[in-house]
Amino acid sequence: MKEEIYKKSKEKDAPNLDDYEGVAKDFSWKDARAHLDWFDGSLNAAYNAVDRHAQTWRKNKVALYWCDEEGNEKKYTFEELSLLSNKVGNVLKDFGIERGDRVFLFLPRVPELYFSFLGILKIGAIAGTLFSAFQEQALADRLENSGAKVLLTTRELKPRVDAIRKKLPDITHILVVDEPSFAKSVENASDELKIAQTDPDDYAFMLYTSGTTGKPKGVVHSHRAVIQEHMTARWVLDLRDEDTYWCTADPGWVTGIAYEILGSWSNGVAALVYAGRFDPDRWYALLDKYNVTVWYTAPTAIRMLMAGGMDLVKKHNLSHLRHLCSVGEPLNPEAIRWGIKAFGLAFHDTWWQTETGAICIANYPCMDIKIGSMGKPIPGLTASIVDDKGKVLGINKEGNIALKPKWPSMMHTIWRRPQKYKSYFVNGWYLSGDHGMVDKDGYFWFIGRADDVIKTSGERVGPFEVESALVAHPAVVEAGVIGKPDALRGEIIKAFVVLEKSTREATKTKAAQEKLKDELSQYVKKHLAGHAYPREIEFIDKLPKTRSGKIMRRILKAKELGLPIGDTSTLEDY
């Protein structure tokens, strides 16, 4: 393999991590304690994100710049975020919320999402975030499993919750943040709050992530995660006091929590939040208007910006950008080359997962980038390539990307599924489910997923969820779902569908089939989420299955891509 190397930038000021090898050699997570505020052995992530800054010269510094598509703008200082989150904490306590209770946020990217999340953590409760595109079934699966007691939502989103209310006996209150009653409750609440002195291992937040089988699993993180989120925001994102920082991820996903709320604010930076849809010209205008210096976004977004052309780039003054990072899916070399051409800067790839809680492998501003590589493990963390039994493999050998427990942001459990949690660990290693290799210089390279989880536009989609949604439609008997390579989105969802007999007879024409395909796609959109629907559907007579009835998605994928089918000895007649 011919290596293409992007030489490290020659910045006027040295990056926060200016000697990777030296720091990695000597670093201990105990060293990180000095970067955060502790009290009597306790650690509260929300306190470290805002309150400690509200007690310093940063209290009047803008922490959050917020804007939406209509041109509405708001800004909040660290002191204002501290006081507002105190008020929400007191409101929740008035509704009977105690330490360990789950409070979920089903909100778009409104300011209330951010100070409510902080308020939940401050009182020792567990925050759960739900992507605002989730539809009824996706909501029901997550809320029912979590046992959430209180849900915060908006008037627009509440009907989806109302439709499944009978399935959620644990929920005692639904608070609508854009109703006058909620605003009045917050206004009247005390802005003084005794922040819970949470143990570092007390649960702080949880997110649901999709797998290959069964319903989404609740990944739980503790307050200790803020240690790694803070240090990686400092090392990898290179955040500094003078920065205006934009992370484009939604807090419904882990990146939005780790690097739009906790890791970034714990470093005292001003963060931009845009509550609108993707539009290349609008994004450049935001970078320009708010003088963004550090930008963290997804490869799919980068590729969509590339498609918009260089003329859009040249319309705006982007000279203040100094550091670019990417997250969510493998960063293709073309996107790096384009970043250099468009901004004079390379996008730095970062690898991590919902389960890992923070960046684990990355390209750093102090290091040369081997274009196409994942970079190197963060200081204080041991990563390797191992086989399925946890045996370490040699240089340039394909295997599982594995991490050595326990790093600070490692998930603490899978909610109500302890056996599932244990299944991640083999022979003293956490197996990520991603395949890769490591070269002679210690750079890691991503190869692909070891399972059937689909990564579309940076979002994980479990094929089982999509299959279940399809089968719920009266026209569908069975469905098998795969990820199909796509130049823009990384992968798209393709579904192979077996129709029930009468429908099959009624849809023999191409026009009737196309109409049904569109209906099925919209049906999945309605029941799951806007990103989780199949963009391609193919009607087939029979799915390849094992004799025990398990759908063999690898067979479907191999046939779709024209690859060898492999061993079929365990299959039904096919």
JONOR-V310424 format. One record per run of one state. SS is the DSSP state (hx for helix, st for strand, lp for the rest). FROM is the first residue (numbers start at 1). LEN is the number of residues. If there is no record, write none. Layout:
SS/FROM/LEN  SS/FROM/LEN
This chain:
lp/1/4  st/5/2  lp/7/13  hx/20/7  lp/27/2  hx/29/7  lp/36/3  st/39/1  lp/40/2  st/42/1  lp/43/2  hx/45/10  lp/55/2  hx/57/4  lp/61/1  st/62/7  lp/69/4  st/73/5  hx/78/17  lp/95/7  st/102/5  lp/107/4  hx/111/12  lp/123/3  st/126/5  lp/131/5  hx/136/11  lp/147/3  st/150/4  lp/154/1  hx/155/9  lp/164/1  hx/165/3  lp/168/5  st/173/4  lp/177/3  hx/180/9  lp/189/10  st/199/1  lp/200/3  st/203/7  lp/210/7  st/217/6  lp/223/2  hx/225/11  lp/236/8  st/244/4  lp/248/6  hx/254/13  lp/267/3  st/270/6  lp/276/4  hx/280/10  lp/290/4  st/294/4  lp/298/1  hx/299/10  lp/309/1  hx/310/5  lp/315/8  st/323/4  lp/327/6  hx/333/11  lp/344/3  st/347/5  lp/352/9  st/361/2  lp/363/6  st/369/2  lp/371/4  st/375/3  lp/378/5  st/383/4  lp/387/5  st/392/1  lp/393/6  st/399/5  lp/404/9  st/413/2  lp/415/3  hx/418/5  lp/423/2  st/425/2  lp/427/2  st/429/10  lp/439/5  st/444/6  lp/450/4  st/454/3  lp/457/2  st/459/3  lp/462/1  hx/463/9  lp/472/4  st/476/11  lp/487/3  st/490/10  lp/500/1  hx/501/6  lp/507/3  hx/510/18  lp/528/8  st/536/4  lp/540/5  st/545/2  lp/547/4  st/551/1  lp/552/1  hx/553/9  lp/562/9  st/571/1  lp/572/3
